[in-house]
């Protein structure tokens, strides 16, 4: 029996200056998402991270977003954060770090 594939995430330029993330940000995808988002930020000129198409996330997904938002030399505004991720950020008292 084979294990199901890890849920996918995607990173794409959604509009000028905006890097969009879609799919799932979870324990299974957070490390790869962090690498993909960091590489995209290094290669382009982005000032917004759009999470509006994130279908599901957990604490590892939130940690990934926090780490990306804290990258040196970048000022990144997180927009359209899913309600569940926003609630988790509020409970963990880190919402002001990504506002």
C-alpha positions, 0 to 999 in steps of 0.5 A: 500500500502506498502513502498518499502524496503530501498535500500540495501548495503553489507559489505564483505571482498573482499581480505585480508586487504580490506573491500568492500562495495557494493550497495547503500550508501544513506540517507536510508542506511547510519546509518546502513552502518556506524554501519556495517562498524564500526563493521567489522573494529573492528572485523578484520584487514583492511587497505582499504575500497573498494567502487568500488561496490557502485551503488549509493551514496549521501551526507549521503553516503559520510558522512558515509565514512568520519566518518569511515575514521576518526575512532580513532585508524584506518588508512584506505585508501579509494579505488575505490570511485565511480566517483559521490561520488568523485565529491561530495567530491571534491565540498565539499572540503573533498576529501583530508580527504579520499585520 
